[in-house]
Amino acid sequence: MSENTKGGVVYARPDEGYFERRGLKRYAGVWSLWALGVGAVISGHFSGWNLGLGVGGWGGMFIATIIIMTMYLGLTFSIAEMSPALPHTGGAYSFARTAMGPWGGFVTGLAENVEFVLTPAVIVFFISSYLSGIFETPDNVLPVYWFLGYAVFVTLNIVGVELSFRVSLLVTLAALTCLIVFWVSAASNIDFNAWALDIGADGEKLEGGGGPFLPFGFSGALAALPFAVWLFLAIEQLPLAAEESVDPKRDMPRGIIAGMVTLIISAFAILFLNASVIGVGSHALGQSGEPLLDGFRAIYGGSTAKLLALVAVIGLVASFHTIIFAKGRQIYSLSRAGYFPQFLSLTHGSRKTPYVAMIFGSAVGLTVMMTVWLLAGAARGESIIGGTLLNMAVFGAMFSYVLQAASFLLLRKNMPSIERPFRSPLGPPGAWTTIVIALLTLYYQLSDPTYRAGVFAVAGWFAVGIVYFAAHGRRHLVLSPEEQFAMDQRTISKQSNHGQKI
C-alpha cells in the first residue's frame, strides 16, 4: 500500500485484493429498500410511542407527532437527495465526510454507531420480555432469549443479502398486516371523547372522558417529543444499503419516500385508534409496556392474550432483523475506510456479507446488556436496558440528524456541481427545520433524569472513539469509495472556486 498525508490524516492506497476481500453484492430494488426502512421503524408503532401520552395527553402527543414528522420529512428528503448523489454504503458518515472532512465524517459515523449498536439490544430485550410472558419463564432465562435472538438473525443476515432482504420484506409485511388488522378491528370499537381524552389537567384519569385536548399545556407536547421519535426512528438507515441496491440513483429516493409515507399513515392511525379503543384510553396507555396488545385485549378479550402477544412480537422482530443489517453495513463502511479496525470490514468469500462487522457489533451489544444485567441485578438491569440504553440510542440518532442536515446544507453550498439525480423539494429550509427540531428534542431528553444518565454514557462512548481515532485511526485511513469521492469532489470544488476568482 502506498501512503500520502492529507490535512492531519494519513491515507493508504490499497492494492486490488483489499477491496476484493470486502466486496458486497447488489440485489435490492425499490420494495426491498422500502421494507428495510419501514421494518426498522415498525416496532415503534407496537410500543414505546405511547409513553408520550403520559407526559402530554392525547393532544400533546398529537402535536409532538406532527413536529417530529416534520423533522423526519426534512431529514428524509435531504437523505433522498444525498444518497443517490453519494451512493456509498457509508450513508451518514459518507455525507459528512464529503461535506466536513475526516473528523466530521468520523464523529457523524460514531453518533450513528451508538444508535445501530444499542437499538437492536433494546429490541431483543423487549422481544425477550414478550416471550417470557408467553412461555411463563423466570427472569433469569431472559439472557437466553437474547443470545438466541442474536444468533438466529445474525445468521440470517450472514447467509446472503438475498435472504436478508426477503426476510425483511416478509416480516415487515407481517407486521403491517398485524397493524392493519388492529385498525380494522378497532374502527368499530372506539369512543374518542370518552377514552382518548380521559386525562385531566392534574394528570388523573377522568371517568367518562371529556378532558382537555392539552391536559399538560403546550409544554406537555414538547415533553412528548422524544417519544414521538419512536414512530419514525431508523428510517434514515436506508442509504447504508446503497452498494447493495441494483440502481441506487433511481431506487433510493423512491424507497425512502415510500417508506416515509407508509410510516406517516401508520403513525397517525395507531395514535388515534389505539388511544380511542373502548376500555383502554390514553391514561392507561401512557403507562403501558404493550399498548397494541392492550388494544387487542380490549376488543377480543383476554382469553387470546398469549396468541396476540406472539403476534405483537412480529413488529419487534421486523425491526431487530433490519437494524442488524444496518449495523453490519455501518461498521463495515467505517472499517473499510480505516476509521474502525480494518478487519471488521472483511466480507464472506462467497456470500459477500459483512459477517465480521455484524458479529462484532452484536457481541458489543450483548456485552453491554450482560454487563448491566450482572452488575445491576435482574430488576434494576431490566430498567437500565429498557430505559437508559434506549435513551442512548435516541440521543445518538438526534445528534447524527443534526450533522446529516448540516452536511446537506454544506454540500448544497460548497459542492453544487455534484450530480443530484433527486433534489429535495424542501431544500435548505427542510434541513434547517430538521436541525432545530432535533436540538429541541435533545433539550427535552436532557430535562429527563433517565435521559441524562444515557447522555453521560454516550459521552463515554464518544470519548473512547475519539481517543482511538486521534491516536491510531487517522493515521491508517484507506482510500475507500467514500474517501476517494470526497477527495475528488474537494479538488473539483477548489478548481471551480479558483476559476471563478480568475
N, C-alpha and C positions, 0 to 999 in steps of 0.2 A: 504493500500500500504506500502510495506517495502522500506526502503531507504538505499542507500550507496553512498559514495563520491568517485569520480574519477577525479584527476587532476584539481581541482578547480570547478568542476560541481557536482551537486547532482542529483542522479538518483532515481526515484521511480519505483519499480517493481509493475505494476498494477495488479489488480485482473482480472479474466477472463471477467467480464462484461464490462471492459473498451474497449477492442477490439471488443466485440460483438456490442457495440453501434457505432463502427467505421468500420464496415465491407464494403467491396466492392464486386462486382460480376464480374466473368470472362466471357468475351464474344468475345473479338476482336481476329480476325485471321490476316493473312498477309495483306489482302487487306483493312481491316478496319484500320490497322496501317498505311498503305500506304496513305489512304485517309486523315487520321489525320495529317500526316506530310505535304503532298502536299497542302491540304486545308488551313493549317495555313499560308503557304507562298504565295499562288497563287495571292492574292490581289496585291502583289508587282510587278507582271507581268502586271497588269492592269494600275498601276500608281505608281509614286514615283521614280522608277529606272531612268526614262527619264531625270530627273534634272541633272544627271551626264553628259549628252550631252552638257549642257550649260557651264560646267566648264572644260570639257576635249575634246569636239568634239567627233565624232564617234569613231575615232581610240583610243582616250584616254579612252572612256567608254568600248571599246572592251578589251583593255589591263587590265583595272580595273576589268572587269568581270572575266577574266582569273585568275587574282591574288586572287580575293575573292572566286572564285570557288575552287582554290587550298586550301585556308584556310578551307573552309567547307568540302572538301574531307578529309583533315587531322582530322577535328573535328568529322565528322560523322563516319569515320572508327574507331576512338578512342571510341566514344559512342557505336558503334555497338559491340565493344569488352567488354566494361564495363557493359552495360545494361543487357545482359544475365548472366554475372558473378555476378552482384548485382541486381537481378530482383525485385527491390522495387519501390514503387510509388515516392519516393523522387527524383529520377533522379539525376540531377546535385548535389543537396545537399547530396544525398546518396554517390555519388562517392567521393566528397570532404571530407565528414565526415569520411569515411573509410581511406582515404589517409592522411588527415591533422588534424584530431581530431575535437572536437565540434566547436571550433571557426572557423576553416576553413570551416566546413560544413555550419555553420550559415551565414558567410559572402557570400559564394557562393550562398546559397539559397536566401539571401537578394538581391543580384545582379539580379538573375533570377526573383525575385518577382517584381522588378521595371519594367522589360520587360513585364511580363504577366499581370500586373495590368493596365499599361498605354497603351499598344498596342491596346487592344480592344476599349479603349476610343478614340484613334485616328481614328481607323477604323470606328466606329459608327459615328464619326464626318464626315468622308468622305462620308459615306452612306447618312447621312442627307443632305449633300451638293448636291449630285446627285438627291435625292428625291425632294429637294427644287426647283431645276431647272426643273424637270419633271412636278411637280404639281403647279409650279409658286407660291409658298408660301413665305411669307416675312421671314426675318432673325429671327424675334422673335419666330418663330414656330420651329426653329431648335432643341431646348431642348426637345420639344415634341417627335420628331423622336428619340432622344437619349433614353428617358425613354421607349418608345415603343420597340425600338430595344433590349434593355437590358431585358425588361420584357418578350418578346417573346422567346429569345434564352436562357436566364437563365432557363425559364420554360421548354423548350425542353430538356435541359441538366439535369434538376431535375427529369423529368418524368421517365427516366430509361436509363441505359447505352446502351441497345439495340437500342432504338430510337435515342439516341445521335450519335451512330456510323452509323446508317442507314442514318440519315440526313447528316452527314459528307460525306459519300460516295456519296450521291445524289448531294449535292451542289458542291462537288469537281469535279465530272464527268461533271456537267453542266458548271462549269467554264472552264474546259479544252476543252469542246466542243465549247464554245464560242471562245476560243483562236484558236482552230483548224480551225473553220470557217473563222476567220480572216486571218490565214496563207494561207489557200487555196485561199481566195478572193484576197489577196494581191500579191500572187505569179505572177500573170499576169498583175499587175499594179504597177511595181516598176522600178526605174532607180537609181541604187546605186550611180553612179558617180555624177549625177545631183542633187540628193536630200540628200542622207546620208552625202555627202561631200560638204555641202553648207555653211560651216562656215570658214571664213577667219582667217588669223593669228591675226587680230585685234579684232576678235570676231564678226565681222559684217557678215550679210548674203551675200553670193555670188550668185548672179543671174546666173543661168546656172550651178552652182556647180563646180566640178573640184577642190575643195580646198585641202589643205594638210591633210594627214592622222592624224597628230597630230598638230592641229592648235595652241594649247597652250603648246606644247612640252611635254616631259615626266612628268613634274610636274603637268600638267593637268590630266594625267592618275591617278596620286596619289591623286589629289584632288577629283577625281570621286569615290574613294574607298567607302566612306560612302553611296553613292547612289547605288552602285553595291550590297551592302549588302542586299538591299530590294528584290533582286532576289532569296535569299536563307534564309532570316531571319525567324526563328522559327521552322525550320526542327528539331532542337535539342529538341523539346518538346516530341518526341515520348516515351522516357523512362518513362515519367510520367504516361503512361498507362500500365506499367509493371504488376501491380497486377490486371489489368482487361483484360490482354491478356491470351488466353487459354494456350498457350505454349510460354512464353517469351524467353526461351533459344533458341528455334528454330526460332520463327517468328519475334522477334525484329530486329535482324540483317538484315533479308530479307526485312522487311518493310522499315527500314531506308535506305538501299542501293537502293531499287527500287524507293523510293521517291526521292533520290538524283539524280538518272539517269533521272527521269522524269523532274525534275526541270532544269537540265543542258540543256536538249534538248529544253525545252520551253524558257529558258533564252536567248540562242543564236538565236533562231527563232524569238523571239519578237524584239530583238536588231537589227537584220539585216532587217527584213521585215517592222517593224513599221517606222523606220527612212528612208527607201528607197521608201515608197509609194509616187507616183507622186502627188504633191500638198501638201505634208506635210513637210518632211525634218527634219534634226537634229536641225537646228536653231530654228524652231517653237516648236519642241517637247521639247527642253531644257527649255522652259518657260511654258509648258502646264501643267494643272492640270488633264487632261483627255486624255492621249496620244492614248489609244486604240480607244476611241470614235472619236478622230481626224482622225485616220486612216480609220475607218468605214465611216465617213462623206465624206472623200475624194474619197472613192471607190463608195459609193452608193448615195451620195448627201445628202443635209441637210434635206430633207423632212421627213426622217425616224429618225431624231436625237433623239426624245424622246423615241422611241421604243429601239433604240440602247443604249441609256443611261440606260434604265431599264435593258437591257441585261448585261451591264457592271457592274451593282450593284451585279450581281451573284458572281463575284470574290471577292468582298468585304464581302459579306455575308458568303462565304465559310470560309474565314479567321476569321471573327468575331465569328462564331459558334465554330470553332475548338479551338481557343485560349481561349474562355470562359471555355471550357472543361479543357484545360491545366491549366488555372489559378486556377480552383477549386482544382485540384489534387495537385498543387504545394503548395497552402496554407494549404490544408488538411495534407500533409505529414509533413510539419514543425510544424503544430499544434499537430498532433498525437504524435510527439516526444517531445513536450513541448517547442519548440523554440518560437512558437507563442502561444497565449492563447488557452488552450485545448478545449474550447467549439467550436472552429472553425472547429474541425475535426469530429464533430458528423455527421453521415450519416442518410439518411431517413430509417425508420424502415423496410419498405418492398421493396423499390426501390433500396436501397443500393447506393445512390449517395451522394456526399459530398455537400449537399444543403446549409449548413450554410456557408461554405467556398466560394461557388460561389456567394451567395447573398452578403456576406460581401465584397468580392473583387470587385464586381460590384458596390456596394454602394460607395466604396472608389474611384473608377474610375469616377463615376458620380459626386461625391462631388468635386473632383479636377476640373472637367470640369465646373461645375456650379459656383464654386468659382472664377475661371478665368473669366468666362462669365460675372458674376455680378460685379466683381471688375474692370475689364479692359474694359467692354463695348463690344458690339457685334462685331464691326470691328476689334478692337485690340485683342479681345478674340479669334476670328477665327484664327488670325495669330499665337497666342501663342499655341493654341491647335494643329493646323496643323503643327507647326514648333518646338517649344520648347519641348512639351510633346513627340513628335515623336523622337526628338534627345535624350531625356532622356531614352526612351526605347532602342534605339540603343546603347547608352553608357552602360546601364546595361547589354545588351547582350554581347558586346565585353569584358567587364570585366569578365563576367561569363565564356566566352570561354577560356580566359587565365587560369582561375582557374580550369576548367574542363580538359584542356590539361595538366596542371601541375599535376592534380590528376592521369591522365593516366600514366604519367611518374613515379610518386611516387609508384603507385600500381605495375607497372612492376618491379621496382627496389626493393621495400621493401616487397612485398607480391606475389612473383612468384608462390606460391603454390595454389593460388585461382583457382578454376576450371574455365576455359575460353572456353565455347563452340564455340566461334568465336574469332579469333585473327586478329587484324588489319594487312593487308598486308603492310601498310605504317609504322607501328611500331613507335618507338620514333622519327625518323625524321619527320613523319607526324604531331606528336603532337608539336614538336618544331616549325615547319612551321606555324602551327595554332597560336602559341603564338606570333611569330614575326609579322605576318600579322595583327593580332588583335591589337597589340600595335601600329603598323604603322597606322592603321585605326583610332585608338583613337587619335593619334597625329594630324591627319588631321581633325578630328572632332573639336579638341581644337583650330585649326587655324581659324575656322569659328566663328564669334561672336555669331551667332544664336545657335550654338552647345555649346559654352561656357556658355551661360545662362542656358542651360539644365543641364550642369555638376554641377553647383552650387546647383541646385535644387536636383539632385541626392545625392550630399554630405549631404544635409539636411535630405533626406530620410534615408541615412545610419546612420547619427548621431542619429536620433530618434531610429532606430532599435537597434543599438549597445548599447545605454544607457539602453534601455528596457532589452536587454539580459544580460548585465553586472549586472544590479540592481535586476532583477527578474527571467528572463527566465532560466539562467544557474543553478539556484537552484531548478528548478522544471522540469527537463528533465525526460523523460519516456523511458523505455527500449522497444521502438518500434522495428519492424523488422530491420530497418536501423541501429539503435543504437546497438542492440544485435549482429547483423552481424559484425559491425565494431569492437566491443569489442572482439568478439570471434576471429576474424582474427588477431587482435593485439596480443592476447595471443599466438596464433599459431606461429606468426612471431617471437615473443620473445623466445619461446621454441625452434624454429628451429635455431635461431642465437646462443642460448646458447649451443645447441647440437653440432653445428659446432665448437665452441670455445673449447669444451671439446675434 
